[in-house]
Structures are given as structure tokens and as C-alpha cells.
Amino acid sequence: MVKQLEKDLPELLSFFSFPCALWKLRTTNVIERCFVEVRRRTRPMVCFVNVASVDRIIFSIFNGFKRKVERPHPSTLQLDVTPHALHC
């Protein structure tokens, strides 16, 4: 995750090449929720042993969000109501 962010950093910060008046960044609640969760989990930890420990914590938080996004919502699941599926 961190290596990918470092690799994509020039593209992520490309808005700085535009005039300041255009710097209104838009984000989504999903993205904001991820960063709120990172702050919530890391704030009580005052200090970290090393960079790898921070990477592991942030990875686990983002990986948890990724799994939630990939899991289908129960309301979107389709039930198989064909006769062979209903036969016990």
C-alpha cells in the first residue's frame, strides 16, 4: 500500500500544478471513512516501534475496508427459486 502510494505520488499531487483557485479537492465518504478509521486506531498508540509496524496497521485497516466493499450486500443477493433449488 505504502509503496503504491509512493509510486503514484506525482499523479496524486498533480493538482498543485494548477492555479490555487482550482485546488478544491473532492473526496467520497468511503475515502474519508478510511482515514478517520486510521486516525482512530493509531491515535492511542502514541508511538510506533518502526515504519513496518505502522504499515501493518494501516494495511489491516484498508484491507478490512476492501473486504467489506467486495462482500455483496444481502439486499443484492439473488435467490435461486428454480424448482430444483426448492426441492429438499
Sequence and secondary structure as in RCSB ss.txt:
>XXXX:A:sequence
MVKQLEKDLPELLSFFSFPCALWKLRTTNVIERCFVEVRRRTRPMVCFVNVASVDRIIFSIFNGFKRKVERPHPS
TLQLDVTPHALHC
>XXXX:A:secstr
 HHHHHHHHHHHTGGGGS GGG      HHHHHHHHHHHHHHGGG   S HHHHHHHHHHHHHHHHHHHHS  GG
G     SHHHH  
